[in-house]
Amino acid sequence: MNKGELVDAVAAKTNITKKQTDEIISAFLSVVTEAVADGDKVTLIGFGSFGRRERSEREGRNPKTNEPMTIPATKVPAFSAGKLFKEKVAP
C-alpha cells in the first residue's frame, strides 16, 4: 500500500475528503519524523513506537576492493511493533 492508497482507505473509513485526509496523514508523518529526529520517542499504544537507535562504529569491507574499512557510528530510525499489532499480523 502506498500513500495514495492509504489516503483512499482512511478517507473511506472516516467520511473525510481525500484532500483533508492527505493533509492529516502528511502532518502526522511530519510530526513523527521531526520528533524522532529530535531524539524523542513516539508511542502509539497498540500500534507501536517510533524511535531512534544508535549504531556504533564497526568494521566492514569495501565491496569493490575487498579492503577493510571503518563504518562510522550513526543514528537510524527504528520501529517496534506493539502487542496488538503483532497479534493481528501473526495470530
Backbone torsions as a table, in degrees:
resi	resn	phi	psi	omega
1	MET	NA	128.2	176.5
2	ASN	-98.3	-179.1	-176.0
3	LYS	-62.4	-40.0	179.1
4	GLY	-61.6	-42.1	177.9
5	GLU	-67.8	-36.6	176.7
6	LEU	-63.8	-43.7	178.0
7	VAL	-59.5	-45.8	179.1
8	ASP	-60.2	-44.9	-177.6
9	ALA	-66.3	-43.4	-179.8
10	VAL	-68.6	-40.0	178.3
11	ALA	-61.5	-39.8	179.7
12	ALA	-66.5	-36.7	-178.5
13	LYS	-77.7	-26.3	-173.1
14	THR	-106.9	-7.3	-176.2
15	ASN	58.6	35.7	174.6
16	ILE	-109.6	150.8	-179.4
17	THR	-63.9	156.1	179.8
18	LYS	-63.1	-35.9	179.6
19	LYS	-64.2	-45.3	179.1
20	GLN	-65.1	-41.3	179.5
21	THR	-62.5	-42.9	178.7
22	ASP	-61.6	-41.4	178.9
23	GLU	-63.6	-41.1	-179.9
24	ILE	-65.9	-47.1	-179.8
25	ILE	-64.3	-42.1	178.4
26	SER	-62.4	-42.1	178.6
27	ALA	-64.6	-42.1	178.2
28	PHE	-59.1	-49.4	-179.5
29	LEU	-61.6	-39.7	179.4
30	SER	-64.7	-44.8	-179.5
31	VAL	-64.8	-44.4	179.5
32	VAL	-63.6	-45.6	-179.6
33	THR	-60.4	-45.7	180.0
34	GLU	-64.7	-41.7	-179.2
35	ALA	-64.0	-45.7	-179.8
36	VAL	-66.0	-39.3	178.3
37	ALA	-62.8	-31.9	178.4
38	ASP	-82.4	0.0	178.0
39	GLY	94.0	3.7	178.5
40	ASP	-84.2	162.4	176.5
41	LYS	-111.4	134.4	178.8
42	VAL	-109.5	117.8	-177.2
43	THR	-115.4	125.7	174.6
44	LEU	-114.3	104.5	-174.8
45	ILE	-53.4	129.7	179.1
46	GLY	88.1	-23.8	-180.0
47	PHE	-100.2	-56.7	179.5
48	GLY	159.1	-174.0	-178.3
49	SER	-127.3	136.4	174.1
50	PHE	-104.3	133.3	-179.6
51	GLY	-154.2	-169.0	-178.8
52	ARG	-129.2	136.9	178.8
53	ARG	-118.4	151.0	178.5
54	GLU	-98.6	129.9	172.7
55	ARG	-103.2	126.3	-179.1
56	SER	-78.0	164.7	177.2
57	GLU	-62.5	142.3	-179.0
58	ARG	-149.2	165.4	178.4
59	GLU	-88.2	141.2	176.8
60	GLY	-142.5	-173.1	178.7
61	ARG	-130.9	140.1	174.0
62	ASN	-71.7	119.5	-175.5
63	PRO	-64.4	-25.6	-179.6
64	LYS	-78.7	-45.5	-174.2
65	THR	-103.6	-10.9	-177.6
66	ASN	63.5	18.0	178.1
67	GLU	-80.8	143.2	175.1
68	PRO	-66.2	145.9	177.8
69	MET	-148.6	160.0	178.6
70	THR	-98.7	126.2	176.1
71	ILE	-93.4	120.9	-174.4
72	PRO	-68.5	158.8	175.8
73	ALA	-64.1	148.7	-179.8
74	THR	-154.0	169.4	175.6
75	LYS	-111.5	135.4	-177.8
76	VAL	-129.1	148.2	176.1
77	PRO	-71.3	150.6	-179.1
78	ALA	-141.8	150.3	176.1
79	PHE	-131.6	132.4	174.7
80	SER	-118.0	120.4	-178.9
81	ALA	-69.2	142.7	177.5
82	GLY	-81.1	168.5	-175.9
83	LYS	-58.5	-48.3	-178.3
84	LEU	-64.0	-38.4	178.7
85	PHE	-64.4	-45.4	178.8
86	LYS	-61.4	-42.5	-179.1
87	GLU	-66.4	-35.1	179.4
88	LYS	-69.3	-39.2	-178.1
89	VAL	-75.1	-42.5	-177.8
90	ALA	-127.3	80.0	-176.9
91	PRO	-65.6	NA	NA
